[in-house]
């Protein structure tokens, strides 16, 4: 067996069968202080935690603290709640505001 085929087989073994797009959920936001526009990727299979305080239906939550690349160092806190199928149910933010992908792209051209 050639070394390159061994490396390829090991890579295939350890690579997740899940596609990158399936695992990622993007949120777009702006900073209250400086107006910097940011995008944050939530990994739906690694960043979510089970919400044990929720109703009988299982839900997941995610809490992220985001700081932009600019010099203001404003902490933006994002809290997301997902259903058992990892669909967004609720989102809250402090220190910033939510925008959509189009607004993010227009502001970062």
N, C-alpha and C positions, 0 to 999 in steps of 0.2 A: 504494500500500500504506500502510495506516495504521500509525502508530508502535507502537500496542499489538499489532497482529498481527505486526509485525517482532520485537518483544520476545518474544512468545509463541513464535514459530518458533525464535528463538535459544535460548530456554530449553529447548524440546523437543530441540533438537539437542545441547545440552551436558548434558542430564540423562541419567543412566545408565538403561538399560532394566532394570537389576537392581532388584528391590524391596528396600526397607530391611530387611525381615525376613529375606531370604535372605542378606544380607551380614553380619548381626549375630549374635554368639554372646555371651550374657550369662553372667557368672560372679558369684557372690554370696559375700561373705566377711566375716569379722569380724576386728577388730584384737586381737592378743594383749594389748596394753598397756591400752587403754581400753574395749574391747568394742564400739566403734562398728561398725555394720553398713554395708557398702558394696556397691554393684553397679558392675560394670565391663563395658563393651561392647567386645568384640573384633570388629574388622572383618575378616571372613574373606578378603577380597580385597585388603586393604592392610596389615594388621598382621602377617600371617604371612610367615615366611622359609623358604626351602627348606633342609631339613636335609641337607647334603652328607655328613655323617658317618654317616647312617643306612644301613640295609640296602639291598639292591638296589631295594626298593620305595620310591618317593618319599614322604617325609613332610615335614611343615611344623612349625615351632616358633614360639612366641611367648613373649616375656619382657616382663613389665610390672612396673614399680615403682609402687605405689599408696600415696598418702598421703591420709588422710581429711580431712574439713572441720573436725573437732574440733581441740583445741589440743595433742594429744600428739605430733604429727608423726612417729609411728612409720612407718618404711618397711616396706611389705609387698611381698615379691617373689613373683611368680607366674610359673611356667613351665608352658607347655602344649604338648603334642605332638599333632598331628593327622595323620590318614592322607591319602592322595592325594585323597580325596573331601571333605576338610576336616571329618571326623568326629573328635571328641575321642578320643584313645587313652590319654593319661596326663596327670595334673596334679600339680604339686608347689607347696608354698607355704612361705614362712618369714616369721615376724613376724606371722602371722595364721592363720586357719583357714577352711576352706570351709564354707558353709551352703547350704541350698537356697532357692529363691525364696519359698516359704511362710514360712520363718523370717525372711527379710529383710522381707517385707511385714508380718508380725506385729510385728516389732521397730521398724518405722518408721511406726506409725499414730498 
